[in-house]
Amino acid sequence: MRLDKFLKVSRIIKRRTVAKEVCEGGRVTVNGRPAKAGTEVQPGDRLILRFPQKTLEVEIQEIKENARVEEARDLYRILREENLPREESPLF
């Protein structure tokens, strides 16, 4: 399955277009390698996603074409979740 579709089906990212933008922005790695939206993923792969406020590392447990909300969380296992400090914005 394509990486962007997995991120959407698993509900790690809510919209596939946003998942594609995150991938193309270089903020996702699969098994330690930078990944594009079309990268094929399979169970056992490890993903690292870098968001502005946190870093998330997950391992894919299962691939499904479609998943209900209650099933989506079972498609992956969170290995590490790190909240990043917010940058101070200057006051004007």
FENRA-V681595 format. One record per helix or strand of 3 or more residues. SS is the DSSP state (a for helix, b for strand). FROM is the first residue (numbers start at 0). TO is the last residue. If there is no record, write none. Layout:
((SS FROM TO) (SS FROM TO))
//
This chain:
((a 2 8) (a 15 23) (b 27 29) (b 45 49) (b 53 59) (a 68 74) (b 75 82))
//
